[in-house]
Amino acid sequence: MQLLVPQVFAGSVRPMPGDGRPTGIFKDPVAGPVEIGPEGLRIDAQADRRVHGGPEKAVHHFPLENHRRLAARFPEQAAGFVAGGLGENLSTEGADESGVCIGDVFAFGSAILQLSQPRSPCWKIDARHGLEGIALWIAQQGISGWYYRVLQAGVAQAGDSLCLLQRNPDPVSLREFWDVLALHRPAPASLQRFAETPGLTPSWRERLLKRRAWLEGNS
């Protein structure tokens, strides 16, 4: 799999229009090469480090296919559903949640990235686009994009491709992941399988195991 990256996006922390709360959701295209380190693009910033950024959520990817779905569902906000419009660093065409798997390892320029977890959409998406309910719909549809950890620091730029290097022997696509978690009572065995998937963020692993234990204790 090769996914062309037409643009790379980064931004600074700025006030959210309306209420002034700090946010890093506004991203601009980056000209030229950009360094990618253990916590993501060197020139990028996040406002709330509790839920964005850090080693396990270093680089955010949101596919253009999902932007198109959002534009169709929320036509009055359609102009904002373009590459970079949800605060992502990378936006590509050719693979959405059905085509990528937890633990996938990609080369991007000289950097090596690993898909670590799905994104959990937050209130800033609604605030950014001026309409309540967008983030909820994204969560319900399971089209929130995903995060990478950086296995090897390097340099990349617009025009480079994400090239799949490695996939787990028992792959779990993000589509399967969200579909199972949306069930009222998912099978504990499925949650265990997801938790054991190599490359999954430890915080998600703990969350899945807690839910499995609760289901088994309340069957």
LINDA-V866886 format. One record per residue. N is the residue number from 1. RES is the residue in one letter. PSI is psi in whole degrees, 0 to 359 (NA if undefined). OMEGA is omega as a letter, one per 20 degrees, with the letter a starting at -180 (NA if undefined). Layout:
n->{N & N}
res->{RES & RES}
psi->{PSI & PSI}
omega->{OMEGA & OMEGA}
//
This chain:
n->{1 & 2 & 3 & 4 & 5 & 6 & 7 & 8 & 9 & 10 & 11 & 12 & 13 & 14 & 15 & 16 & 17 & 18 & 19 & 20 & 21 & 22 & 23 & 24 & 25 & 26 & 27 & 28 & 29 & 30 & 31 & 32 & 33 & 34 & 35 & 36 & 37 & 38 & 39 & 40 & 41 & 42 & 43 & 44 & 45 & 46 & 47 & 48 & 49 & 50 & 51 & 52 & 53 & 54 & 55 & 56 & 57 & 58 & 59 & 60 & 61 & 62 & 63 & 64 & 65 & 66 & 67 & 68 & 69 & 70 & 71 & 72 & 73 & 74 & 75 & 76 & 77 & 78 & 79 & 80 & 81 & 82 & 83 & 84 & 85 & 86 & 87 & 88 & 89 & 90 & 91 & 92 & 93 & 94 & 95 & 96 & 97 & 98 & 99 & 100 & 101 & 102 & 103 & 104 & 105 & 106 & 107 & 108 & 109 & 110 & 111 & 112 & 113 & 114 & 115 & 116 & 117 & 118 & 119 & 120 & 121 & 122 & 123 & 124 & 125 & 126 & 127 & 128 & 129 & 130 & 131 & 132 & 133 & 134 & 135 & 136 & 137 & 138 & 139 & 140 & 141 & 142 & 143 & 144 & 145 & 146 & 147 & 148 & 149 & 150 & 151 & 152 & 153 & 154 & 155 & 156 & 157 & 158 & 159 & 160 & 161 & 162 & 163 & 164 & 165 & 166 & 167 & 168 & 169 & 170 & 171 & 172 & 173 & 174 & 175 & 176 & 177 & 178 & 179 & 180 & 181 & 182 & 183 & 184 & 185 & 186 & 187 & 188 & 189 & 190 & 191 & 192 & 193 & 194 & 195 & 196 & 197 & 198 & 199 & 200 & 201 & 202 & 203 & 204 & 205 & 206 & 207 & 208 & 209 & 210 & 211 & 212 & 213 & 214 & 215 & 216 & 217 & 218 & 219}
res->{M & Q & L & L & V & P & Q & V & F & A & G & S & V & R & P & M & P & G & D & G & R & P & T & G & I & F & K & D & P & V & A & G & P & V & E & I & G & P & E & G & L & R & I & D & A & Q & A & D & R & R & V & H & G & G & P & E & K & A & V & H & H & F & P & L & E & N & H & R & R & L & A & A & R & F & P & E & Q & A & A & G & F & V & A & G & G & L & G & E & N & L & S & T & E & G & A & D & E & S & G & V & C & I & G & D & V & F & A & F & G & S & A & I & L & Q & L & S & Q & P & R & S & P & C & W & K & I & D & A & R & H & G & L & E & G & I & A & L & W & I & A & Q & Q & G & I & S & G & W & Y & Y & R & V & L & Q & A & G & V & A & Q & A & G & D & S & L & C & L & L & Q & R & N & P & D & P & V & S & L & R & E & F & W & D & V & L & A & L & H & R & P & A & P & A & S & L & Q & R & F & A & E & T & P & G & L & T & P & S & W & R & E & R & L & L & K & R & R & A & W & L & E & G & N & S}
psi->{131 & 128 & 112 & 133 & 96 & 328 & 151 & 138 & 143 & 163 & 173 & 169 & 131 & 166 & 140 & 129 & 138 & 298 & 351 & 3 & 143 & 142 & 152 & 18 & 342 & 116 & 149 & 152 & 143 & 131 & 128 & 184 & 148 & 138 & 137 & 115 & 190 & 335 & 22 & 203 & 130 & 329 & 6 & 159 & 151 & 143 & 318 & 96 & 353 & 329 & 349 & 148 & 186 & 171 & 327 & 349 & 55 & 320 & 130 & 133 & 128 & 119 & 151 & 330 & 322 & 324 & 319 & 321 & 320 & 318 & 323 & 325 & 326 & 73 & 330 & 340 & 8 & 326 & 336 & 350 & 74 & 171 & 129 & 352 & 346 & 21 & 15 & 157 & 329 & 139 & 123 & 170 & 137 & 348 & 125 & 204 & 336 & 340 & 357 & 155 & 151 & 132 & 353 & 137 & 128 & 146 & 135 & 106 & 230 & 2 & 154 & 123 & 150 & 129 & 117 & 330 & 161 & 159 & 148 & 110 & 146 & 179 & 336 & 335 & 314 & 315 & 319 & 322 & 2 & 32 & 127 & 144 & 349 & 312 & 321 & 317 & 319 & 314 & 317 & 325 & 347 & 43 & 51 & 0 & 193 & 168 & 154 & 147 & 159 & 111 & 329 & 121 & 153 & 197 & 138 & 170 & 168 & 138 & 342 & 166 & 150 & 119 & 119 & 124 & 328 & 143 & 144 & 148 & 326 & 76 & 144 & 109 & 156 & 332 & 313 & 317 & 307 & 322 & 319 & 317 & 338 & 345 & 148 & 317 & 82 & 154 & 128 & 326 & 325 & 318 & 321 & 317 & 316 & 316 & 328 & 359 & 121 & 134 & 344 & 140 & 136 & 323 & 323 & 322 & 315 & 319 & 316 & 319 & 325 & 319 & 320 & 314 & 321 & 317 & 318 & 328 & 349 & 39 & NA}
omega->{r & a & r & r & a & a & r & a & r & a & r & r & r & a & r & r & r & a & r & r & a & a & r & a & a & a & r & r & r & r & r & a & r & r & r & a & a & r & r & a & a & a & a & a & r & a & a & a & r & a & r & r & a & a & a & r & a & a & a & a & r & a & r & r & a & r & a & r & r & r & r & a & a & a & a & r & a & a & a & a & r & a & a & a & r & r & a & r & a & r & a & r & r & r & r & a & r & a & r & a & r & r & r & r & a & r & r & a & r & r & r & a & r & r & a & a & r & r & r & a & a & a & a & r & r & a & a & a & r & a & r & r & a & a & r & a & r & r & a & a & a & a & a & a & a & r & r & r & a & r & r & r & r & a & r & r & r & a & r & r & r & a & a & a & a & r & a & r & r & a & r & r & r & r & r & a & a & a & r & a & r & r & r & r & r & r & r & r & r & r & r & r & r & a & a & a & r & r & a & r & a & a & r & r & r & r & a & a & r & r & r & a & r & a & r & r & a & a & NA}
//
